[in-house]
Amino acid sequence: MAVKKGKKKEGSGIQQAAGLIRYFDEESEDAWRITPFQIYMACIGLSAFFYLVNHGVIGWIMDMF
């Protein structure tokens, strides 16, 4: 097995990582905040919708109008 020798940039990876951490660590006041409760309700709502679609309830309601 051959060992590859070459110039190694020392410290550049750490500096780049530190910059990314600072960039993603800042929170914008204009950003949307999604709570775990909202995620749970969205999942439950979508599940209920697809359940009703599979059992024909949504189609039956749409036929009434």
VEXNU-364889 format. One line per 8 residues: number of its first residue (from 1); their letters; for each residue x, y, z of C-alpha. Coordinates in Angstrom, 2 decimals. Example, Ala and Ser with C-alpha at 12.3 -4.5 7.8 and 13.67 -1.06 7.14 Angstrom:
% residues 2
1) as) 12.30,-4.50,7.80; 13.67,-1.06,7.14;
//
This chain:
% residues 65
1) mavkkgkk) 0.00,0.00,0.00; 1.48,3.31,-1.04; 1.30,6.30,1.24; 0.34,9.51,-0.53; 2.45,12.48,0.42; 1.46,15.99,-0.44; 0.96,19.43,0.92; -1.56,19.52,3.71;
9) kegsgiqq) -3.45,22.70,4.51; -3.33,22.97,8.25; -6.24,24.60,10.03; -8.31,25.40,6.95; -10.96,22.77,7.75; -11.41,24.03,11.27; -11.73,27.63,10.14; -14.35,26.73,7.53;
17) aagliryf) -16.31,24.70,10.05; -16.24,27.54,12.55; -17.61,29.91,9.92; -20.45,27.54,9.09; -21.28,27.06,12.75; -21.49,30.83,13.23; -23.62,31.17,10.07; -26.14,28.48,11.06;
25) deesedaw) -26.12,29.36,14.75; -27.66,32.78,14.18; -31.44,32.91,14.30; -33.30,35.34,12.12; -36.22,37.17,13.67; -38.05,36.89,10.34; -37.69,33.10,10.20; -40.68,30.83,10.62;
33) ritpfqiy) -40.79,28.93,13.86; -42.32,25.48,13.62; -43.09,23.81,16.93; -43.21,20.05,17.48; -46.95,20.40,18.13; -47.44,21.82,14.63; -45.53,18.90,13.11; -47.65,16.39,15.04;
41) maciglsa) -50.90,18.08,14.00; -49.81,18.23,10.35; -48.98,14.50,10.39; -52.25,13.58,12.08; -54.23,15.81,9.71; -52.60,14.38,6.58; -53.05,10.84,7.86; -56.74,11.44,8.53;
49) ffylvnhg) -57.20,13.02,5.09; -55.61,10.08,3.27; -57.57,7.61,5.39; -60.82,9.33,4.42; -59.79,9.47,0.75; -59.02,5.74,0.72; -62.42,4.93,2.22; -64.29,7.15,-0.23;
57) vigwimdm) -65.57,9.65,2.32; -64.04,12.68,0.58; -65.47,11.59,-2.76; -68.89,11.13,-1.18; -68.72,14.65,0.33; -67.62,16.14,-3.01; -70.56,14.41,-4.80; -72.98,16.19,-2.47;
65) f) -72.04,19.57,-3.97;
//
